[in-house]
């Protein structure tokens, strides 16, 4: 059962050279209690897609079309006062950098209680009890004592746990995890991802995981949407994606993962396009080894290549 649906989302930016399109007809669904991984190179539009859901966009950004449904409500049509009731309470963000996401001037307790008071309307001992429970849920030891700590007294992994606790304190139904293991060492990365998996299993929380780390995706995602230069080029169940990738870009990404010592990495030639470059046809065609005539002229539709598996590549039309 889907809890979130993004339909034909288009977004662009006002620049010195006029309006430039950044997202092109983005479509994906997030099912209740599942993890959808949005993957692709840096700058492909993953974070902008997520920030569009929360309506936390820079002033220069403008959504030019599309719909974003959360429980049959179009978030793009809600007044800001209604959106504030959803943002943080029902749909919560785990930001990229845990080192800078907490206010260094306030204790963990101050910051947790603020969220609880706003979204749960709890005060005093009830609010504090809720804060302790939230820290315990993310496995921070001596939770009642650690509430008094300032962010600089927490390690990177502990800060990330505290941020997750803020989302759980409000019973968020959707967690948007934007590169949740950035700047953390490998051991802590594994702990944070296990924590998110446990939360999903125990609470039925849905997770939108934004990452470029395919190893992370293989171990934690139920479904995958691959983005390239502002478009989603392939969507598939995670197991099928790794066993039968279809789009040439997906193949290139998987082939660039280190396999074993002594083997050469396969690279993708060229660079991803910038927002200022106009590309006709498939946006991947200038770098694609399998490019042929239609690719440079027309935008490929989403071809169905398996159950719940689509790929935007003309090779599927032959």
C-alpha positions as CSV (number, residue, x, y, z in Angstrom):
1,X,0.0,0.0,0.0
2,X,1.6,3.3,-1.1
3,X,1.9,6.1,1.4
4,X,3.7,8.6,-0.8
5,X,3.4,9.1,-4.6
6,X,5.3,11.6,-6.7
7,X,3.7,12.2,-10.1
8,X,5.3,14.1,-13.1
9,X,7.3,16.4,-10.8
10,X,9.0,19.2,-12.7
11,X,11.3,21.8,-11.1
12,X,13.7,24.4,-12.2
13,X,15.8,27.4,-11.0
14,X,15.9,31.0,-11.8
15,X,19.5,31.8,-12.9
16,X,21.4,34.7,-14.4
17,X,20.8,33.0,-17.8
18,X,17.1,32.6,-17.3
19,X,15.0,29.7,-16.0
20,X,16.7,26.3,-16.2
21,X,14.9,23.0,-15.7
22,X,16.4,20.6,-13.2
23,X,13.8,17.9,-12.7
24,X,11.9,16.3,-15.6
25,X,8.7,14.3,-15.0
26,X,9.8,12.6,-11.8
27,X,7.6,9.6,-10.9
28,X,8.0,7.2,-8.0
29,X,6.0,5.6,-5.2
30,X,6.9,4.7,-1.6
31,X,5.0,1.9,0.0
32,X,4.1,1.6,3.7
33,X,6.9,-0.1,5.7
34,X,9.3,-0.3,2.8
35,X,12.5,1.4,1.8
36,X,12.9,3.1,-1.6
37,X,16.4,4.1,-2.6
38,X,16.8,7.0,-4.9
39,X,20.3,6.6,-6.4
40,X,22.5,8.4,-8.8
41,X,25.6,10.6,-9.2
42,X,26.0,13.8,-7.2
43,X,23.9,16.6,-8.7
44,X,21.4,14.4,-10.5
45,X,18.4,15.8,-8.5
46,X,18.0,13.3,-5.7
47,X,18.0,15.8,-2.9
48,X,15.9,18.3,-4.8
49,X,13.3,15.6,-5.3
50,X,13.2,15.0,-1.6
51,X,13.1,18.6,-0.6
52,X,10.2,19.1,-3.0
53,X,8.2,16.6,-0.9
54,X,8.9,18.7,2.2
55,X,8.5,22.0,0.3
56,X,11.9,23.1,1.7
57,X,13.3,24.6,-1.5
58,X,15.6,27.5,-2.1
59,X,13.9,30.8,-3.2
60,X,15.4,30.4,-6.7
61,X,13.6,27.0,-7.1
62,X,10.2,26.7,-8.7
63,X,8.0,23.6,-9.1
64,X,6.5,24.0,-12.5
65,X,4.3,20.9,-12.6
66,X,3.3,17.7,-11.0
67,X,1.7,16.3,-7.8
68,X,3.0,14.9,-4.6
69,X,0.4,12.8,-2.7
70,X,0.8,11.8,1.0
71,X,-2.2,9.8,2.0
72,X,-4.2,11.1,-0.9
73,X,-3.4,14.8,0.0
74,X,-1.6,16.8,-2.6
75,X,1.2,18.4,-0.6
76,X,1.8,21.0,-3.3
77,X,-1.7,22.4,-2.8
78,X,-1.7,22.6,1.0
79,X,-1.4,26.0,2.7
80,X,1.9,26.4,4.6
81,X,0.1,26.2,8.0
82,X,-1.1,22.7,7.1
83,X,2.3,21.7,5.7
84,X,3.9,22.6,9.0
85,X,1.8,20.0,10.7
86,X,3.1,17.3,8.3
87,X,6.7,18.5,8.0
88,X,8.7,17.0,10.9
89,X,5.7,15.2,12.4
90,X,4.5,12.9,9.7
91,X,7.4,13.2,7.2
92,X,10.8,13.8,8.8
93,X,14.2,14.5,7.3
94,X,17.5,13.0,8.4
95,X,19.9,15.5,6.8
96,X,23.2,14.8,5.1
97,X,25.6,16.1,7.7
98,X,25.0,15.1,11.3
99,X,28.0,17.2,12.4
100,X,26.2,20.5,11.5
101,X,22.5,19.6,11.8
102,X,22.1,20.2,15.5
103,X,22.3,23.6,17.1
104,X,25.6,23.7,19.0
105,X,24.2,26.3,21.5
106,X,21.5,24.1,22.9
107,X,21.4,20.8,24.7
108,X,20.0,17.7,23.1
109,X,17.1,18.0,25.6
110,X,16.3,21.6,24.4
111,X,16.2,20.5,20.8
112,X,14.2,17.3,21.4
113,X,11.7,19.0,23.6
114,X,11.1,21.8,21.1
115,X,10.1,19.2,18.5
116,X,7.9,17.4,21.0
117,X,6.1,20.5,22.2
118,X,5.4,21.7,18.6
119,X,4.2,18.5,17.1
120,X,2.9,16.4,20.2
121,X,1.7,19.3,22.3
122,X,3.3,17.8,25.4
123,X,5.0,19.8,28.1
124,X,6.9,19.3,31.4
125,X,7.5,15.8,32.7
126,X,5.4,14.2,29.9
127,X,7.6,15.8,27.2
128,X,10.8,14.9,29.0
129,X,9.6,11.3,29.3
130,X,8.9,11.2,25.6
131,X,12.4,12.6,24.9
132,X,14.1,9.9,27.0
133,X,12.0,7.2,25.2
134,X,13.1,8.6,21.9
135,X,16.8,8.4,22.8
136,X,16.3,4.9,24.1
137,X,14.6,3.9,20.9
138,X,17.8,4.9,19.0
139,X,19.9,3.0,21.5
140,X,21.7,5.9,23.1
141,X,22.9,4.6,26.5
142,X,22.0,6.4,29.7
143,X,19.4,8.4,27.8
144,X,18.2,10.5,30.7
145,X,21.7,11.7,31.5
146,X,22.6,12.3,27.8
147,X,19.7,14.7,27.4
148,X,21.8,17.2,29.2
149,X,24.7,16.9,26.7
150,X,25.5,19.5,24.0
151,X,26.0,18.3,20.4
152,X,29.8,18.7,20.7
153,X,29.8,16.0,23.4
154,X,28.3,13.5,21.0
155,X,30.2,11.5,18.3
156,X,29.1,11.7,14.7
157,X,27.1,8.5,15.1
158,X,25.5,9.7,18.3
159,X,24.4,13.0,16.6
160,X,22.8,11.0,13.8
161,X,21.0,8.9,16.3
162,X,19.7,12.1,18.1
163,X,18.4,13.4,14.8
164,X,16.6,10.1,14.1
165,X,15.2,10.3,17.7
166,X,13.6,13.7,16.8
167,X,11.7,12.1,14.0
168,X,10.7,9.1,16.1
169,X,9.5,11.3,19.0
170,X,6.8,12.6,16.7
171,X,5.9,9.1,15.2
172,X,6.9,10.2,11.7
173,X,5.4,7.8,9.2
174,X,8.0,8.6,6.5
175,X,11.8,9.2,7.1
176,X,13.6,10.9,4.3
177,X,17.3,9.8,4.9
178,X,19.5,12.0,2.7
179,X,22.9,10.4,2.6
180,X,22.5,9.4,6.3
181,X,25.9,7.9,6.6
182,X,27.9,10.8,5.2
183,X,31.1,11.6,7.2
184,X,30.7,8.5,9.4
185,X,33.2,5.6,9.5
186,X,32.2,2.2,8.1
187,X,31.4,0.6,11.4
188,X,29.1,3.5,12.4
189,X,27.5,3.5,8.9
190,X,26.5,-0.1,9.4
191,X,25.0,0.7,12.9
192,X,23.0,3.6,11.6
193,X,21.6,1.6,8.7
194,X,20.7,-1.3,11.0
195,X,18.9,1.1,13.3
196,X,16.9,2.4,10.3
197,X,16.1,-1.2,9.3
198,X,15.0,-2.1,12.9
199,X,12.8,1.0,13.1
200,X,11.2,0.1,9.8
201,X,10.5,-3.4,11.0
202,X,9.2,-2.5,14.5
203,X,7.2,0.7,13.7
204,X,6.2,0.2,10.1
205,X,8.0,3.4,9.1
206,X,8.6,4.0,5.4
207,X,12.1,5.2,4.4
208,X,13.1,7.2,1.3
209,X,16.9,6.6,1.2
210,X,18.9,9.0,-0.9
211,X,22.4,7.8,-1.7
212,X,25.0,7.1,-4.3
213,X,26.3,4.1,-2.4
214,X,25.1,1.0,-4.2
215,X,26.5,-1.3,-1.6
216,X,24.3,0.5,1.0
217,X,21.3,0.1,-1.3
218,X,21.8,-3.6,-1.9
219,X,21.7,-4.4,1.8
220,X,18.9,-2.0,2.8
221,X,16.5,-1.2,0.0
222,X,13.3,-2.9,-1.1
223,X,13.0,-0.9,-4.3
224,X,15.3,1.3,-6.3
225,X,14.8,4.3,-8.5
226,X,17.9,5.4,-10.5
227,X,18.2,9.1,-11.4
228,X,20.4,10.6,-14.1
229,X,20.6,14.4,-14.8
230,X,17.1,15.2,-13.5
231,X,15.3,12.1,-14.8
232,X,14.5,8.7,-13.3
233,X,15.8,6.2,-15.9
234,X,15.0,2.9,-14.1
235,X,12.7,1.7,-11.3
236,X,12.8,-1.9,-10.0
237,X,12.6,-4.1,-6.9
238,X,16.0,-4.2,-5.4
239,X,16.7,-7.9,-5.9
240,X,15.7,-7.7,-9.6
241,X,17.7,-4.5,-10.1
242,X,21.0,-6.2,-9.0
243,X,20.2,-9.4,-10.9
244,X,18.8,-7.9,-14.1
245,X,19.7,-4.2,-14.5
246,X,18.3,-2.9,-17.7
247,X,19.3,0.7,-18.4
248,X,22.8,1.3,-19.8
249,X,23.4,3.8,-17.0
250,X,22.4,1.2,-14.4
251,X,24.8,-1.2,-15.9
252,X,27.6,1.4,-15.9
253,X,27.0,2.2,-12.2
254,X,27.1,-1.5,-11.2
255,X,30.2,-2.1,-13.3
256,X,32.0,0.7,-11.5
257,X,31.7,-1.1,-8.1
258,X,35.1,-2.6,-7.1
259,X,34.8,-6.3,-7.5
260,X,38.1,-7.9,-6.5
261,X,41.8,-6.9,-6.1
262,X,43.6,-6.7,-9.3
263,X,40.7,-6.0,-11.6
264,X,40.3,-2.7,-13.4
265,X,37.3,-0.5,-12.6
266,X,35.0,0.3,-15.5
267,X,34.4,4.0,-15.7
268,X,31.6,6.1,-17.3
269,X,33.2,8.3,-20.0
270,X,32.6,12.0,-19.8
271,X,30.8,14.1,-17.2
272,X,27.1,14.5,-16.2
273,X,25.5,17.5,-17.8
274,X,25.1,20.7,-15.8
275,X,21.8,22.5,-15.4
276,X,22.9,25.0,-18.1
277,X,23.4,22.3,-20.8
278,X,20.5,21.6,-23.2
279,X,20.3,18.0,-24.2
280,X,18.0,16.7,-26.9
281,X,16.6,13.2,-26.5
282,X,17.9,10.8,-23.8
283,X,19.9,12.8,-21.3
284,X,22.4,9.9,-21.0
285,X,23.0,9.5,-24.7
286,X,26.3,11.6,-24.9
287,X,28.0,9.1,-22.5
288,X,26.2,5.9,-23.5
289,X,28.1,3.1,-25.3
290,X,24.9,1.7,-26.7
291,X,23.5,5.0,-28.1
292,X,21.8,4.7,-31.5
293,X,19.7,7.0,-33.7
294,X,16.5,7.6,-31.7
295,X,18.5,8.3,-28.5
296,X,19.8,11.7,-29.6
297,X,16.4,12.8,-31.1
298,X,13.6,11.7,-28.7
299,X,13.0,11.3,-25.0
300,X,12.6,7.5,-24.3
301,X,9.3,6.5,-22.5
302,X,9.3,4.1,-19.5
303,X,9.3,0.6,-21.0
304,X,7.9,-2.2,-18.8
305,X,10.7,-4.8,-18.6
306,X,9.5,-6.9,-15.7
307,X,7.0,-7.0,-12.9
308,X,7.2,-3.5,-11.2
309,X,10.3,-2.9,-13.4
310,X,10.5,0.0,-15.9
311,X,13.4,1.4,-17.9
312,X,13.6,4.5,-20.0
313,X,15.7,3.1,-22.8
314,X,14.9,2.7,-26.6
315,X,16.8,-0.6,-26.6
316,X,13.7,-2.1,-25.1
317,X,11.6,-1.1,-28.1
318,X,13.5,-3.3,-30.5
